[in-house]
Amino acid sequence: MEGEKTLYIELFQPFAQYRNPFTFYYAQSYPLPPRSTVIGMLQNATDEYYNTEFWDLKVSIHGGFETVFWNYQNLIKGDVEIGTNCGKIELRNQKRPLYGRVLKSQRTPVYQQELFNGRLFLFIRGKSDLIDKIEKAFRSPKKILSLGRSEDIIFIKDVHEIKKDELNTKIVKRDLWIRYPMYILKRMTKYNEFPIRNEKYPIFSIPTKVLFKNKEKTIKTKGELSRTTEREVKFAPVIYTGYDYVLYLKDSIEVEECIINKKKFKIPSKWGWICDN
C-alpha cells in the first residue's frame, strides 16, 4: 500500500520463554514470539511503551531455536509490594518478605519450558514514519533489548528496509514449501480459513494485541498504571510450521517472496501477516 514500508530484522536470542497462558501445570513456551511480544519489543526499543499506533503494524514471524529444555523454578504468585521493616525497605508478597531466614513469602514449584539458541527473522510492515522510527532504534539501540522476559536479551544481526523490487508476488496453486518455521493465521475471518490440505500442524492461540485500560480508557503513559488497571488481551489461532515443510493447498493463494542474504522467505499475503483484524 502507498505510504507503507516493510522492515526486515534478524535477531539472535540465546535463551527465551514466550509463556503460553493456557498452560497451568507447567509453563509452556510458544515456539516463536507472538505478535504482542514483538510489538512490545518495538515499543520498548523506541521508548513508546503505550503508543497504540504500533498495534496497526503487520508482523510476519519466522525462525526457530536449536533445542528446548525444562527448567525447574520456584515462582512467586501474586503482587509484589514495597514495605518497610525496622526502618529498612523490603519487598513483600502475601504480607511476607520475599527473602528472609525464617518467615518469607511462599513459592510455587513449576516446570518451565525454555528455548535455546534462536535465530529469528521478523518482517514489520506499516506507516513509513513509524517504520523509520523503528529502523533508527534498531540500527542505533540506546539500551539492551530483550524479547519476552527482561532477561531474554537479543543480539541484532541485520536491519534492512525491503524495497518494492525485492518483493516478488506470485500465485501458488498446489503446494508451498516453507524453509523456516513461521506462524500462519488459521483464518482471516470466521469463514475465510487458510486453505491447507494436510492438517497435521500444531495450532496455537497467540496473543496479538495487549492494551492496558483504566475504566475502558486506554492508558498512554506508565504514570497511569495503577492497581485497578486492567489488561485486555486479544488472541488469534495460528498454524505453526516446521523446517523445510511443504504445505499442500486446497486452493491457490497469493504469496510474497523475498531473498535476503541468500535466505528465501515466503509469506502468504493474506495469512502470513499477523495483524489486528
N, C-alpha and C positions, 0 to 999 in steps of 0.2 A: 504494500500500500504506500501511497505517496506520503512523504513526511516521516516514514519509518526507517529504522536501521536495524541491522542484525549484528550482534556481537558474539564472538566465539571466545570462551575462556577455558583453558586447560589447567587442571589442578592436580597436585599430588597430595594425598592425605594419608599419613602413616597409620592413624587409628580413627575409628568413627563408630558412633552408635546413634542411629536415627530411630528413636523409640516409636514402636508401634503401640498406640494407646489401647488397642483392642486385645492385647495380651495381658494376663493378670498373674498367673503362677510363675511366669518368668518374663523378663524384659526382652522381647524380640526386637531386632533391628530391621527396618526396611532395607532391602538390598542396595538401593540408591537413595540419595536425599530426596524427600518430597518437595513439591513446588514451594510450599510455605517456608521450608527450611532454606531453600535457595534465595527466596525473596528476602528473608530475614538477614542472610549474609550480605546481600546487596545494600540493604538499608544500613546495616552496621558499617560497611566499608565507606559509605558516603555520609555517615553521621546524620542520616534522616530516618530515624528508627520508626516513626509512626506516620510517615508520608504515605497516604493512601494511593498516590499515583503509581507506586510500584506494583500494586495489585492489578494494574492494567497490562503489565508485561506478559508476553507469551514466553514460555520456557520449554526447551527440549533437552531432556536429561539423558546422557549416555555415560557409559563407563562400567567399571567393575573393580572388585577387590581380589587380592591374591588368595585370601583364606578367611575363614570365620572361626572364632574361638569363643569359649564361655568363661566369663569372669564372675566369681562368687563374691558378692558385696553385701555389706550391711548398710541399708539405706534408711535415712530419716524421713518419716512421713509427716505431712502437715507443714504449718508455717514455722519459720524461724524468726524469733523476735530478739530485740536487743534489750537487755535489762542491766541492773547493777547489783553487785553483791559486795558488801563491805567497802563501798566506795569505788569498786572496780567494775568496768564494763564487761559483760559477758553475753554470749549468745545462748538463747533458750529455745526449747521446743517442748510442748506439753507441760509448761511451767517448770521445767527442769533444765539444768545447764547441759549444753551439748557435750562438754568434756568435764571430767572430774574423776577423782579417785574412788568416791563412794557412790552417791546417787546421781545418775545422769539420765538424759532422755533415752527412750527406747529405740532400738534399731530393728529393722525388719530384714532378715537374710533373704537374698533373692539372687537367682542366676541371671546374668545379663549377657546377652549375645553381642559380641563386638566384631567389627570388621578390621582387617589388617592389610596395609599396603594397597591403597586405592588410587586408580587413575580415573579422573572424572573429566568429561567433556561437556560443557554447558553452552547452549545456544540461547541467547537472550534477544528478544525482538520487541521493539516498542518505539515510542516517540523519539525523534532524533536528539532533542536536547537532554532527555533522561539517559539515553544510551551513551551520549558523550560524557555525561557526568560519571556514569558507572565505569566507562573505559578509563577515564582520568584517574579514578580512585584505585583501579587495579594496576594501572601502569606505575603509579607512584603511591603505594599504600602508606598511610600515616600511622598505622598500627598493625599489630599482629592479628591476622584474621583467622577466624575459625568457621567451621561449617557443622552445625548441630550443637553439641555441647561446647562450652567455652574452652575446654582443654583439648578439643579436637582441631588442632591448628591445620592450616592448609599452606601449601607452597605453590605459588603461581608460576606455571611453566610457560604459558603463552597467552597473549591477549591480542585478538585480531578482529578488526572490523571487516565483515564479509561484504564485498562489493556485489552488485547485481550480476555481473558477468561470471562470478564464481559459483552462482547457484544455477543448477540445471533442473528444470521442471519437466517431468515426463509422466506418462500414464503407464502403470504397471497392471497387467491383466491377470496373471495366474499365480505368481509367487513372488515373494520379496525376501531377499537374503539380507539379514541384519548382521553386520560384522561385530558390533559392540552391543552389549546389553543396553536396553533402553526401556522407558515407560511409554506405553501407547494407551491413549484413552479407550476404554472399553465401549463407551458410547458418547456421542456428542449431545444427543437429546434422547429422550425416552424411547423414540422409535428409530434412532439413527445409530446403530451399533457398528463397530468395526467389523468388516466382512471377513473374519478369519474362518477358515475351514477346519484346520487341525487345532481344535480347542484343548491343547494339552499344557498350556502355560498357566503359571500361578497368577491369581488375581489379588491385588492389594487395594484396600481403600485408603488412599493417601490424603493428608490434609493439603488443600490447595490455597486456602486463604484463612488468615487469622486476624481478627480485629479485636481491640480492647475497647470496651464501652462503659460509660458511666450513665446509667438510666437511658439507654438507647442512643446516647450521643457518643460517637467515635472520638477517642482521645487523640491528640496530636503531639503531645509532649510527655516526657517522663514525669514531669511535675504533676500531671493529672492522675497518675496512678494512685489508687487507694485500696483499702480493704474491700470496698464494695464494687470495685472494678470487675466487670465480667469479661471472660474470654470467649469470643464467638468464633467457632471453627467450622469451615466448610470442607467437606470431603468429596472425593470423586473416585470411582473404580478405575483401575488401570491394569493393563496386561504387562507383565514383566517378562522380557525376552532374555535368552541367554546368549553366549558367544556363538557366532557362526550358525545361527539358527535360520531356518527357512520358514517363512510364514506363507501358508497356502491360502489363497484368497477365493472367496465366493464370487466377488465382483471386482471389476477394475477400480483402481484408486489412483489419485494423483500423488506423486512423490517428489520431494525436493532432494537433489543430490548435491553434495559439496565435498571437495577434496582439499584437506588441509594437512600440510606436512606429510604427504603420502598416505594419509588416513582418509578413507572414504566413509562418509556418513549419509544415511538415507532417512529422511523424515517424512512420513505420511502427512500431507498438507493439512488435512482436517483433524487427524487423530494424534499426530506426533507432537503437536504443540500443546502443552498443558497450560490451560488458561482458566479464567474465571467466567464460565459460561452462565 
